[in-house]
Amino acid sequence: MSEGRKLDTPSTRGPRFSFNLDSDVVGMYSERIARFLGTGRYLAIQTVIVVVWIVLNLAAVAIRWDPYPFILLNLAFSTQAAYAAPLILLAQNRQENRDRVSLEEDRARAAQTKADTEFLARELAAVRLALGDTVTRDYLRREFDELLDELTERLKAKDADDEVGDDAAEKSH
């Protein structure tokens, strides 16, 4: 810190360069790269490049840019690995976050479903108790059938009594 500068005085320097990246955008592209690195297509392309690199450096004497032991090729692989590993880890972290959010939503949905089921069970029990105190259609039908049977028996008995009374009246005449 310079000698005459105070902390409560604003800096006279111009604005500083600020490099801000949206973490979601970086994460989205890192996931795409990580998915591509795990495909057979990537492995085939990399294999072709390595074979061509080695063949050109062994066979084409005039254009050897990386003679055996292929130090430049090893440097390229090291650089690739230095970027691939963090990209893959970033993609895994984002997937873990999505899995965690999904798990929390599943737990909340399961708790709500359980609460709804318990509520419906209580309501159903209350309806069953209320129905126990009320007359059901089957109960009424059975009672009416019994009443009808009793009335039929009484009518038959009355008809029988009337016939006996009519027979007695005819005999007395």
BAZAVO-725354 format. One record per residue (C-alpha): x, y, z; residue number from 1. Coordinates in nm, 3 decimals, decimal comma. Layout:
<recs>
u;v;w;seq
X;Y;Z;NUM
...
</recs>
This chain:
<recs>
u;v;w;seq
0,000;0,000;0,000;1
0,138;0,343;-0,090;2
0,241;0,582;0,183;3
-0,007;0,868;0,133;4
-0,318;0,660;0,044;5
-0,593;0,621;0,303;6
-0,839;0,336;0,321;7
-1,141;0,567;0,333;8
-1,043;0,736;0,005;9
-1,167;0,580;-0,320;10
-0,908;0,455;-0,562;11
-0,823;0,681;-0,853;12
-0,745;0,390;-1,083;13
-0,987;0,300;-1,359;14
-1,226;0,008;-1,344;15
-1,070;-0,333;-1,305;16
-1,125;-0,606;-1,556;17
-1,384;-0,848;-1,423;18
-1,432;-1,192;-1,572;19
-1,763;-1,342;-1,460;20
-1,910;-1,659;-1,602;21
-2,252;-1,797;-1,534;22
-2,192;-2,122;-1,347;23
-2,497;-2,283;-1,509;24
-2,367;-2,211;-1,858;25
-2,020;-2,344;-1,769;26
-2,178;-2,649;-1,607;27
-2,401;-2,715;-1,908;28
-2,108;-2,707;-2,150;29
-1,889;-2,913;-1,918;30
-2,162;-3,179;-1,907;31
-2,175;-3,185;-2,285;32
-1,798;-3,224;-2,306;33
-1,796;-3,493;-2,035;34
-2,070;-3,685;-2,217;35
-1,875;-3,663;-2,542;36
-1,553;-3,780;-2,373;37
-1,733;-4,095;-2,264;38
-1,850;-4,200;-2,611;39
-1,710;-4,454;-2,851;40
-1,703;-4,184;-3,118;41
-1,454;-3,980;-2,915;42
-1,235;-4,284;-2,855;43
-1,236;-4,368;-3,227;44
-1,145;-4,009;-3,324;45
-0,868;-3,997;-3,063;46
-0,732;-4,334;-3,177;47
-0,721;-4,220;-3,541;48
-0,542;-3,897;-3,445;49
-0,283;-4,084;-3,235;50
-0,218;-4,343;-3,509;51
-0,180;-4,072;-3,776;52
0,046;-3,871;-3,542;53
0,275;-4,168;-3,477;54
0,283;-4,284;-3,841;55
0,368;-3,935;-3,969;56
0,641;-3,891;-3,709;57
0,795;-4,232;-3,779;58
0,756;-4,259;-4,156;59
0,769;-3,904;-4,290;60
1,125;-3,808;-4,214;61
1,095;-3,463;-4,373;62
0,801;-3,346;-4,155;63
0,893;-3,492;-3,818;64
0,769;-3,243;-3,563;65
0,758;-3,487;-3,269;66
1,018;-3,765;-3,300;67
1,016;-4,074;-3,083;68
0,942;-4,078;-2,773;69
0,660;-3,841;-2,884;70
0,699;-3,581;-2,610;71
0,457;-3,338;-2,777;72
0,190;-3,612;-2,800;73
0,240;-3,690;-2,430;74
0,208;-3,319;-2,353;75
-0,119;-3,307;-2,550;76
-0,254;-3,606;-2,354;77
-0,150;-3,446;-2,025;78
-0,323;-3,122;-2,120;79
-0,634;-3,311;-2,225;80
-0,638;-3,502;-1,895;81
-0,583;-3,180;-1,699;82
-0,901;-3,035;-1,851;83
-1,107;-3,353;-1,880;84
-1,088;-3,452;-1,513;85
-1,227;-3,123;-1,372;86
-1,495;-3,113;-1,642;87
-1,606;-3,465;-1,554;88
-1,606;-3,380;-1,181;89
-1,808;-3,066;-1,248;90
-2,060;-3,268;-1,448;91
-2,082;-3,525;-1,165;92
-2,137;-3,250;-0,907;93
-2,418;-3,102;-1,114;94
-2,574;-3,448;-1,149;95
-2,547;-3,499;-0,772;96
-2,725;-3,167;-0,719;97
-3,003;-3,268;-0,958;98
-3,031;-3,607;-0,786;99
-3,048;-3,439;-0,444;100
-3,322;-3,200;-0,557;101
-3,512;-3,488;-0,717;102
-3,478;-3,696;-0,399;103
-3,608;-3,406;-0,187;104
-3,905;-3,366;-0,421;105
-3,973;-3,741;-0,407;106
-3,962;-3,734;-0,026;107
-4,200;-3,437;-0,013;108
-4,435;-3,609;-0,259;109
-4,423;-3,931;-0,056;110
-4,497;-3,742;0,266;111
-4,791;-3,566;0,101;112
-4,920;-3,897;-0,037;113
-4,892;-4,054;0,309;114
-5,076;-3,763;0,468;115
-5,349;-3,781;0,202;116
-5,383;-4,157;0,251;117
-5,410;-4,120;0,628;118
-5,671;-3,846;0,586;119
-5,875;-4,062;0,349;120
-5,851;-4,357;0,587;121
-5,985;-4,142;0,871;122
-6,264;-4,010;0,650;123
-6,355;-4,362;0,540;124
-6,364;-4,478;0,902;125
-6,591;-4,185;0,990;126
-6,823;-4,271;0,702;127
-6,836;-4,635;0,813;128
-6,922;-4,529;1,168;129
-7,191;-4,293;1,041;130
-7,335;-4,566;0,820;131
-7,353;-4,796;1,118;132
-7,611;-4,560;1,272;133
-7,818;-4,517;0,957;134
-8,058;-4,745;0,778;135
-7,915;-4,906;0,468;136
-8,108;-5,014;0,162;137
-8,046;-5,383;0,235;138
-8,172;-5,345;0,591;139
-8,490;-5,170;0,470;140
-8,547;-5,431;0,202;141
-8,515;-5,714;0,457;142
-8,753;-5,538;0,697;143
-9,009;-5,479;0,418;144
-8,982;-5,842;0,310;145
-9,043;-5,957;0,668;146
-9,336;-5,716;0,699;147
-9,479;-5,837;0,370;148
-9,445;-6,199;0,483;149
-9,619;-6,117;0,812;150
-9,900;-5,931;0,633;151
-9,941;-6,218;0,389;152
-9,968;-6,463;0,678;153
-10,225;-6,244;0,855;154
-10,430;-6,207;0,537;155
-10,422;-6,582;0,486;156
-10,526;-6,633;0,849;157
-10,804;-6,377;0,813;158
-10,926;-6,542;0,492;159
-10,920;-6,874;0,670;160
-11,118;-6,728;0,963;161
-11,365;-6,570;0,722;162
-11,418;-6,903;0,548;163
-11,470;-7,076;0,880;164
-11,716;-6,803;0,979;165
-11,900;-6,833;0,644;166
-11,919;-7,211;0,685;167
-12,057;-7,174;1,039;168
-12,314;-6,917;0,921;169
-12,432;-7,151;0,645;170
-12,469;-7,436;0,887;171
-12,671;-7,227;1,123;172
-12,914;-7,127;0,849;173
</recs>
